[in-house]
Amino acid sequence: MSLLWCVPVVAAAVAAGLVAGFARPLEDAGRELADAVARLTELRWRFAQLRVTGRETDARVAAFRERHAPGPGPDDAPEA
């Protein structure tokens, strides 16, 4: 065996080290992305509650306007 046979082995070891070095930040970024998506699911429930509250408010406003609608004014009197 000559020294030439260790060149591919050393090159493969260096390449594996470089890949491992670059994979760590990608793994951290992936973990941060997963955490952000998990927080988005929490927001989904809060937005659902907000939509329900908005619908209830719209119904109350409509009922209030119906109960407190202004009566006919002097300009609305039928012409004779």
Backbone as JSON, one array per atom type, in Angstrom:
{
  "sequence": "MSLLWCVPVVAAAVAAGLVAGFARPLEDAGRELADAVARLTELRWRFAQLRVTGRETDARVAAFRERHAPGPGPDDAPEA",
  "N": [[0.83, -1.17, 0.0], [0.45, 2.16, -0.81], [1.17, 5.61, -0.02], [-0.6, 7.07, -1.46], [-3.1, 5.95, -1.31], [-4.24, 6.93, 1.02], [-5.14, 9.46, 0.47], [-7.85, 9.69, -0.67], [-9.28, 8.86, 1.6], [-8.62, 10.75, 3.56], [-9.61, 13.02, 2.26], [-12.35, 12.39, 2.22], [-12.85, 12.35, 4.97], [-12.36, 15.04, 5.63], [-14.35, 16.26, 4.08], [-16.63, 15.19, 5.33], [-16.38, 16.35, 7.84], [-16.69, 19.07, 7.14], [-19.32, 19.05, 6.17], [-20.68, 18.3, 8.49], [-20.09, 20.54, 10.03], [-21.49, 22.55, 8.69], [-24.04, 21.57, 8.9], [-24.95, 21.85, 11.49], [-25.74, 24.65, 12.04], [-27.93, 24.66, 10.28], [-29.57, 22.75, 11.43], [-30.16, 24.02, 13.84], [-31.57, 26.25, 12.85], [-33.74, 24.94, 11.71], [-34.94, 23.9, 14.01], [-35.66, 26.28, 15.32], [-37.53, 27.2, 13.47], [-39.5, 25.22, 13.7], [-40.33, 25.73, 16.32], [-41.43, 28.29, 15.95], [-43.58, 27.69, 14.28], [-45.08, 26.16, 16.03], [-45.8, 28.14, 17.86], [-47.46, 29.59, 16.2], [-49.71, 27.95, 16.01], [-50.78, 28.34, 18.52], [-51.61, 30.97, 18.26], [-53.59, 30.61, 16.39], [-55.78, 29.54, 17.79], [-56.34, 31.7, 19.45], [-57.06, 33.63, 17.57], [-59.37, 32.41, 16.59], [-61.02, 32.59, 18.82], [-61.2, 35.36, 18.88], [-62.59, 35.84, 16.5], [-65.08, 34.67, 17.13], [-65.87, 36.31, 19.25], [-66.03, 38.71, 17.85], [-68.2, 38.16, 16.12], [-70.26, 37.87, 18.03], [-70.28, 40.47, 19.04], [-71.04, 41.9, 16.74], [-73.65, 40.92, 16.46], [-74.82, 41.89, 18.83], [-74.57, 44.66, 18.4], [-76.19, 44.97, 16.15], [-78.67, 44.25, 17.24], [-78.94, 46.27, 19.16], [-79.05, 48.56, 17.53], [-81.4, 48.02, 16.21], [-83.29, 48.09, 18.29], [-83.0, 50.73, 19.09], [-83.62, 52.34, 16.96], [-84.11, 55.32, 15.13], [-87.19, 57.09, 15.21], [-89.8, 58.03, 12.85], [-89.12, 61.17, 11.39], [-89.96, 64.73, 11.16], [-89.64, 65.32, 8.5], [-90.17, 62.96, 7.28], [-92.86, 62.56, 7.13], [-95.94, 61.51, 5.62], [-97.05, 62.91, 2.53], [-99.91, 64.91, 1.95]],
  "CA": [[0.0, 0.0, 0.0], [1.23, 3.39, -0.88], [0.6, 6.77, 0.63], [-1.63, 7.58, -2.35], [-4.39, 5.4, -0.9], [-4.86, 7.68, 2.11], [-5.68, 10.74, 0.0], [-9.32, 9.69, -0.68], [-9.79, 8.7, 2.96], [-8.47, 12.06, 4.21], [-10.57, 13.92, 1.6], [-13.69, 12.03, 2.69], [-12.96, 12.78, 6.37], [-12.47, 16.5, 5.63], [-15.68, 16.58, 3.57], [-17.6, 14.86, 6.37], [-16.25, 17.39, 8.85], [-17.3, 20.29, 6.61], [-20.78, 18.85, 6.14], [-21.15, 18.35, 9.89], [-19.98, 21.92, 10.47], [-22.57, 23.33, 8.09], [-25.34, 20.98, 9.26], [-25.35, 22.31, 12.82], [-26.6, 25.84, 11.95], [-29.19, 24.31, 9.62], [-30.39, 22.06, 12.42], [-30.66, 25.04, 14.77], [-32.58, 27.03, 12.14], [-34.93, 24.08, 11.61], [-35.56, 23.83, 15.33], [-36.31, 27.58, 15.54], [-38.71, 27.24, 12.61], [-40.52, 24.36, 14.31], [-40.87, 26.46, 17.48], [-42.27, 29.38, 15.45], [-44.83, 27.08, 13.79], [-45.84, 25.78, 17.23], [-46.41, 29.36, 18.39], [-48.55, 29.98, 15.3], [-50.91, 27.19, 16.35], [-51.37, 29.01, 19.67], [-52.29, 32.15, 17.74], [-54.79, 30.18, 15.67], [-56.87, 29.44, 18.76], [-56.68, 33.06, 19.9], [-57.8, 34.28, 16.48], [-60.69, 31.8, 16.55], [-61.78, 33.23, 19.9], [-61.45, 36.73, 18.46], [-63.67, 35.81, 15.5], [-66.33, 34.4, 17.84], [-66.21, 37.54, 19.97], [-66.45, 39.68, 16.85], [-69.56, 37.82, 15.69], [-71.16, 38.21, 19.13], [-70.37, 41.93, 19.09], [-71.85, 42.32, 15.6], [-75.05, 40.61, 16.77], [-75.29, 42.83, 19.85], [-74.69, 45.98, 17.78], [-77.37, 44.95, 15.29], [-79.84, 44.27, 18.11], [-79.01, 47.6, 19.75], [-79.51, 49.49, 16.5], [-82.8, 47.72, 15.93], [-84.09, 48.59, 19.41], [-82.87, 52.17, 19.24], [-83.73, 52.98, 15.64], [-84.85, 56.58, 15.26], [-88.54, 57.07, 14.66], [-89.94, 58.92, 11.7], [-88.96, 62.58, 11.7], [-90.94, 65.6, 10.52], [-89.45, 65.27, 7.06], [-90.63, 61.66, 6.8], [-94.34, 62.49, 7.18], [-96.52, 61.33, 4.29], [-97.63, 64.13, 1.97], [-101.35, 64.78, 1.75]],
  "C": [[0.87, 1.24, 0.0], [0.49, 4.51, -0.15], [-0.53, 7.38, -0.18], [-3.02, 7.09, -1.94], [-5.02, 6.19, 0.25], [-5.42, 9.01, 1.67], [-7.22, 10.71, -0.07], [-9.93, 9.58, 0.73], [-9.73, 10.04, 3.69], [-9.46, 13.05, 3.59], [-11.99, 13.64, 2.08], [-13.88, 12.49, 4.15], [-13.1, 14.3, 6.45], [-13.86, 16.92, 5.14], [-16.76, 16.29, 4.61], [-17.57, 15.89, 7.49], [-16.89, 18.7, 8.41], [-18.82, 20.19, 6.59], [-21.34, 18.93, 7.55], [-21.1, 19.78, 10.41], [-21.09, 22.8, 9.93], [-23.95, 22.81, 8.49], [-25.83, 21.5, 10.61], [-26.18, 23.59, 12.75], [-27.93, 25.56, 11.26], [-30.13, 23.59, 10.58], [-30.98, 23.06, 13.42], [-31.75, 25.88, 14.12], [-33.87, 26.22, 11.98], [-35.67, 23.98, 12.92], [-36.29, 25.14, 15.65], [-37.58, 27.7, 14.7], [-39.84, 26.38, 13.18], [-41.14, 25.03, 15.53], [-41.8, 27.59, 17.03], [-43.6, 28.84, 14.94], [-45.69, 26.66, 14.98], [-46.51, 27.0, 17.85], [-47.54, 29.84, 17.49], [-49.82, 29.2, 15.6], [-51.58, 27.79, 17.59], [-52.15, 30.24, 19.21], [-53.58, 31.77, 17.02], [-55.99, 30.1, 16.6], [-57.3, 30.82, 19.26], [-57.46, 33.8, 18.82], [-59.2, 33.7, 16.35], [-61.58, 32.41, 17.64], [-62.12, 34.67, 19.53], [-62.56, 36.8, 17.42], [-65.02, 35.58, 16.16], [-66.79, 35.65, 18.57], [-66.67, 38.62, 19.0], [-67.86, 39.42, 16.35], [-70.59, 38.17, 16.77], [-71.35, 39.73, 19.21], [-71.22, 42.45, 17.94], [-73.33, 42.07, 15.86], [-75.61, 41.58, 17.81], [-75.48, 44.23, 19.27], [-75.94, 46.03, 16.9], [-78.64, 44.99, 16.14], [-80.03, 45.64, 18.76], [-79.54, 48.61, 18.75], [-80.99, 49.27, 16.17], [-83.71, 48.27, 17.04], [-84.09, 50.1, 19.49], [-82.91, 52.89, 17.89], [-84.53, 54.27, 15.8], [-86.23, 56.45, 14.61], [-88.65, 58.01, 13.46], [-89.87, 60.37, 12.15], [-90.0, 63.43, 10.97], [-90.81, 65.59, 9.0], [-89.97, 63.96, 6.46], [-92.14, 61.52, 6.78], [-94.89, 62.33, 5.76], [-97.19, 62.63, 3.82], [-99.11, 63.9, 1.69], [-101.82, 65.49, 0.5]]
}
